[in-house]
Amino acid sequence: MSAAATVATAVRVLQQVRHDPRTVGLVVVVPSVLVALLAWVYRGTDVFDRVGPAMVALFPFVVMFVVTSVTTLRERQTGTLERLMTTPLGRGDLVAGYAIAFGLLAVVQAVVVTLVALALGLDVAGPPVALVGVAVLDAVLGTALGLAGSAFAATELQAVQLMPAFVLPQVLLCGLLRPREDLPDVLRELSSLLPLSHAVDLMSAVTVASTDGVAGSLLVVVGYVGAALVAGALTLRRRTP
């Protein structure tokens, strides 16, 4: 891998995103609006404090998954990836560049969403910087899975349609609708294998300043990020199908 090639790839992707205001709005504005709407819906109750942490984890994850998968697929369709693969640029350089570019977007997104949630009264016992860190990790998780998932779609519509298969089952089992410990045995065991469940657990731990299970959940999420990036690199081909 070449550091210069990786940085050049990241800069190119960021320049493309900068000229796409709809993508910028989807990444930065939409999650914050959704969090604000949630706080408004549950104003005057303690529900926002209970479900808010899960939403701060969920919204960046979902948005970055969609943006990354669609953007990467667009580059596959236009032949950009095929042309780049004919150069000395390696697969690792490409994937690392995409990961850095979308990772930086994820940082901006996570910071904005977290600040909005805190400004709207989300009660956090742990340090706010830890909340931002977990939100960034969740967004990076969505980015990594989006990079890997783009290989399974042939059109941008199909990339969006991946969300029910990749994301919705995790939403149902992450503890948002029902505590994971109250799920049937099979579903509880399945939920423990899904990265979003551990991402939500990390966010919940920060809000109550608890360290129980943090190391294990962090290891699972980071492991999924690494595995997804490797899978994304392996799906790159020198010839577009």
C-alpha positions in Angstrom: 0.0 0.0 0.0 1.1 3.6 -0.7 0.2 6.4 1.7 0.2 8.9 -1.2 -2.2 6.8 -3.3 -4.5 6.3 -0.3 -4.6 10.0 0.5 -5.2 10.9 -3.2 -8.1 8.5 -3.3 -9.6 10.0 -0.2 -9.2 13.6 -1.5 -10.9 12.6 -4.8 -13.9 11.1 -3.1 -14.3 14.1 -0.7 -14.1 16.5 -3.7 -16.9 14.5 -5.4 -19.0 14.6 -2.3 -18.4 18.3 -1.8 -20.0 19.0 -5.2 -23.1 16.9 -4.3 -25.2 19.0 -1.9 -27.8 16.3 -1.6 -25.3 13.9 -0.2 -23.9 16.5 2.2 -27.4 17.2 3.4 -28.2 13.5 3.8 -25.0 13.0 5.8 -25.0 16.1 8.0 -28.5 17.4 8.2 -30.9 14.5 8.0 -29.7 12.5 11.1 -29.8 15.7 13.2 -33.3 16.5 12.0 -34.4 13.0 12.9 -33.0 13.3 16.4 -34.6 16.6 16.9 -37.9 15.2 15.7 -37.6 12.3 18.1 -36.9 14.7 21.0 -39.9 16.8 20.0 -42.2 13.8 19.9 -41.2 12.7 23.4 -41.0 16.2 24.9 -42.1 16.2 28.5 -41.4 12.5 29.0 -38.3 10.4 29.8 -38.6 8.3 26.6 -36.0 10.4 24.8 -33.5 9.6 27.5 -34.2 5.9 27.0 -34.3 5.6 23.2 -32.2 8.6 22.3 -28.8 6.8 22.7 -30.0 4.0 20.4 -31.1 6.6 17.8 -27.8 8.4 18.0 -26.1 5.1 17.2 -28.7 4.1 14.6 -29.1 7.1 12.4 -25.4 7.6 11.5 -25.0 3.9 10.9 -28.0 3.8 8.5 -27.2 7.0 6.7 -23.5 6.1 6.2 -24.4 2.6 5.0 -26.7 4.1 2.3 -24.4 6.9 1.2 -21.3 4.7 1.0 -23.0 1.8 -0.8 -24.6 4.1 -3.4 -21.5 6.2 -4.0 -19.2 3.2 -4.3 -21.6 1.5 -6.7 -21.8 4.6 -8.8 -18.1 4.5 -9.2 -18.3 0.8 -10.2 -21.0 1.6 -12.8 -19.3 4.6 -14.4 -16.1 2.6 -14.8 -14.1 4.7 -12.4 -13.0 1.8 -10.3 -12.2 -0.2 -13.5 -9.9 2.6 -14.8 -8.2 3.0 -11.4 -7.6 -0.7 -11.2 -5.6 -0.5 -14.4 -3.1 1.8 -12.7 -0.5 0.8 -10.0 -3.1 1.8 -7.4 -3.7 -1.3 -5.3 -7.0 -2.6 -3.8 -5.8 -1.7 -0.3 -5.1 1.8 -1.4 -8.6 2.2 -2.9 -10.5 0.7 0.0 -8.4 2.6 2.6 -8.9 5.8 0.6 -12.7 5.3 0.5 -12.7 4.4 4.2 -10.7 7.5 5.1 -13.0 9.8 3.1 -16.2 8.4 4.4 -14.7 8.1 7.8 -14.1 11.8 7.9 -17.7 12.4 6.8 -18.7 10.1 9.6 -16.8 12.2 12.1 -18.5 15.4 11.0 -21.9 13.6 11.1 -21.4 12.1 14.5 -20.2 15.3 16.1 -23.2 17.2 14.8 -25.7 14.5 15.7 -24.3 14.2 19.2 -24.2 17.9 19.8 -27.8 18.2 18.7 -28.9 15.4 21.0 -27.1 16.9 24.0 -28.5 20.4 23.2 -32.0 18.8 23.2 -31.6 17.5 26.7 -30.3 13.9 26.2 -29.2 12.9 29.7 -25.7 11.4 29.6 -23.9 10.3 32.7 -20.6 9.6 30.9 -18.3 12.1 29.2 -19.8 13.7 26.1 -16.5 13.0 24.2 -17.1 9.3 24.7 -20.6 9.7 23.2 -19.1 11.4 20.2 -16.5 8.6 19.9 -19.1 5.9 19.9 -21.2 7.7 17.4 -18.2 8.0 15.1 -17.5 4.3 15.5 -21.1 3.5 14.6 -21.0 5.7 11.5 -17.7 4.0 10.5 -19.3 0.7 10.9 -22.1 1.7 8.5 -19.4 3.0 6.1 -17.5 -0.3 6.2 -20.6 -2.4 5.7 -21.7 -0.1 2.8 -18.4 -0.6 1.1 -18.7 -4.4 1.3 -22.5 -4.3 0.5 -22.0 -2.4 -2.7 -20.6 -5.4 -4.4 -23.9 -7.2 -4.1 -25.9 -4.5 -6.1 -26.0 -3.9 -9.8 -27.9 -0.6 -9.6 -28.3 2.3 -7.2 -31.8 1.2 -6.5 -30.6 -2.3 -5.5 -28.0 -0.6 -3.3 -30.8 1.1 -1.4 -32.7 -2.2 -1.3 -29.8 -3.8 0.5 -30.9 -1.9 3.6 -33.8 -4.3 4.5 -31.4 -7.2 4.3 -28.4 -5.7 6.0 -29.9 -3.1 8.4 -33.6 -3.8 9.3 -33.0 -7.2 11.0 -30.3 -5.5 13.1 -32.7 -2.7 14.0 -35.3 -5.2 15.2 -32.8 -7.2 17.3 -30.5 -4.4 18.7 -32.6 -3.8 21.8 -34.4 -0.7 20.5 -37.9 -2.3 20.4 -37.4 -4.7 23.3 -34.5 -5.3 25.6 -32.2 -7.9 24.2 -32.3 -9.9 27.4 -36.1 -10.3 27.0 -35.9 -11.7 23.5 -36.5 -15.4 22.9 -33.4 -17.5 23.3 -32.7 -17.9 19.6 -33.2 -14.2 18.8 -31.1 -13.2 21.8 -28.2 -15.4 20.6 -28.6 -14.1 17.0 -28.6 -10.5 18.2 -25.3 -11.0 20.0 -23.7 -11.8 16.7 -24.9 -8.6 15.0 -22.7 -5.5 15.1 -25.5 -2.9 15.6 -26.5 -4.7 18.8 -23.0 -4.1 20.2 -23.0 -0.5 18.8 -26.2 0.3 20.7 -24.8 -1.4 23.8 -21.7 0.8 23.7 -23.9 3.9 23.4 -26.1 2.8 26.3 -23.0 2.2 28.4 -21.8 5.7 27.8 -25.1 7.3 28.8 -25.1 5.5 32.2 -21.3 5.7 32.6 -21.0 1.9 32.8 -18.0 -0.2 31.7 -19.8 -3.6 31.9 -19.3 -5.5 28.6 -17.7 -2.4 26.9 -14.5 -4.2 25.9 -16.4 -7.1 24.3 -18.8 -4.9 22.4 -16.0 -2.7 21.2 -14.0 -5.7 20.0 -17.0 -7.0 18.0 -17.7 -3.7 16.3 -14.1 -3.1 15.4 -13.8 -6.7 14.2 -16.8 -6.1 11.9 -15.3 -2.9 10.6 -12.0 -4.7 9.7 -13.8 -7.7 8.2 -16.0 -5.5 6.1 -13.1 -3.5 4.7 -11.3 -6.7 3.8 -14.4 -7.9 2.1 -14.7 -4.6 0.2 -11.1 -5.0 -1.0 -11.7 -8.5 -2.2 -14.7 -7.6 -4.2 -12.8 -5.1 -6.3 -12.2 -6.4 -9.8 -10.1 -5.1 -12.7 -13.0 -5.6 -15.1 -16.5 -4.4 -14.3 -19.1 -7.2 -14.8 
